[in-house]
Every structure is written in structure tokens, then in C-alpha cells.
């Protein structure tokens, strides 16, 4: 297991890529939205491969992201300070 602080200034774009580890985010302060998963369009009547969970996050929010899943914070209305825990330890 490893941990760190992730700071995103208001209005900034979160450009993180999926990680090889499961992640747990705890929002220490700030307000934003978070999308977990990708919004895929249905093509030719086929169900999308992955759907997304889109939610508002603020102080006290806890978000789990499984290894390899797309995710990002957006619509940051104020600086976001997040404790992130990786399991197993980030490589």
C-alpha cells in the first residue's frame, strides 16, 4: 500500500491516466465532480463496454477506483486536496 496527497488548483484539468493499482480517494477539502469509467456510445445496438459513474465530490467524500479504470476530477470550483491510497503499493 502507498499513499500521497493530490492537489488540483481550481479550474485545472486532471490529466491522470488509469493506474495498475486499486485506488481510494478521500477528499480533504474542495469541490469538484469526478467521473469513474468512460462514457462510451452504444454502436450498432451493442451495449457499451464501460459505463461511467459521475458524481459531485467535496470534503469527506470517499471514492473507490478499481485498477485500470478511467477516472478524472473535473469542474473544480476551488482547490481540491485529496488523500489517495494505492493498493498494492504504486509501482
C-alpha angles and dihedrals in degrees: 000000000000133000140196145162120259117200123190120180118226112279094016123133117242105224101177120141127218113284130221090235133067111256135208118196124199115189108222095180141343139055129260143126124258130205118201114190127012128281102237122184120235107249125197093349092302118134114249116263094231134011127204136236110215118189144160113249130196141151109332097018116139120200128184119206119186119224114279096016120131113243140159144166117237141164091047105188092180137006111301120216113189133178107217124195121195123200122224096024114282111264 
